[in-house]
Amino acid sequence: MKTYYDWIEYNSQRNNDAIRIYNYNLKSKVNYIEKGVHKNNRDVYALSLLLAKKRNVISNILDFGSNLIPQSNLLNKIDVSKYMFFIYNPYIEKINKKFKFKFKFIDKIKDLEKYKFDLIYFGSSLQYIQNLKEIGDFKFVRKSNYILISHTPIVLNNRKTYQENQTNAKNLIQNIHSYGEISKKLLKNRFNLKFQSINEFKYSGLKKRKKNVYFLNLLFKKKN
């Protein structure tokens, strides 16, 4: 099942949204309220950042396959001064704007190998990755202290990955991975699940919920 989706155009729009949200937060005493599933998932992200934060040193955070929106809406929630955010996305253009948090765009996955991350955030990105093993084989994944997966459809049985068309975007396909595949292929059985919550399935972009498929947030911590 092969289609073409314009990720460059998508991320360009998200960059504009990030600037708009950030500017709102600069003027407000409370954070910008995003629509739908994001209201809750941004809070899960913020709380996970607090868990992953190191004392007295900068904490390295990797937002895998995303853009600056999750970071732009951290203002008025937590102190972001002690974090360095790396945004990996091969289809994103740099933003010519200054933000009150430290960040770096990375477009080549091999460049992530030089860093150790305190938290890797897969925010609605795993469903657009067909081969989890290719990602899990990189050192930066298994060296991370925490892994957060949010607003992602996941099968809670032994069913193998299958594909479905995304209903709210033309030419976009989701890969629905099983929990077992995520644990084995991506996390290499090196992490323990510490937190799990469910989102409303109507925001998943899938037409119908199949048996044992849930729209989840999962936080893992590396085993001692």
Order of alpha helices (4+ residues) and beta strands (2+ residues): alpha-alpha-beta-alpha-beta-beta-beta-alpha-alpha-beta-beta-beta-beta-beta
